[in-house]
């Protein structure tokens, strides 16, 4: 019986911890709010939300209170911390999972780096952004385009895969299937066949 109780406790502990870490999305302000109390839905104009230290703004939104979830439309802006800002036309935000799904003219600004794509999934806890429909990272040292990519705000690493093209400020061109680029150190790491070309030399490496 004691073993059975211990097993039960071990099984429910992760769910208890998960429940404890969930926090409700807070509506800080709105120009106008139409509330459907029966469905726990609010239709908002110019709302400002806060959640887990992040501020989220948009032109209009639909807030599903019971689900801890909202849909945002036009001029979406997420600010997290001192340096990270994300903009888009559409946003689906899940307060329980702490994840943002952004679409249309997505732009992530982090320090001197600008990441643009059509669709971005961003984890607010791990601070990792992911795209699979093509994207471009630009800073003063390089421009990198690829079909898929991950951006890690905490470590300032970016992982790119599928049709990766790097053009450095010194006019060096790199074509690769997959690479990692650190935006703080400007070091690039290759994980597959890679062609490097500048005005004087050509280099191939695997």
Buried (B, 14 or more C-beta within 10 A) or exposed (E): EEEEEEEEEEEEEEEEEEEEEEEEBEBEEBEEBEEEEEEEBBBBEBBBBBBEEBBBBBBBBBBBBEEBBBBBEEEBBBBBEEEBBBBBBBBBBBBBEBBBBBBEEBBBBBEEBBBBBBBBBBBBEEBBBBBBEBBBBBBEEBBBBBBBBBBBBEEBBBBBBEEBBBBBEEEBBBBBBBBBBBBEEEEBEBBEEBEBBEEEEEEEEE
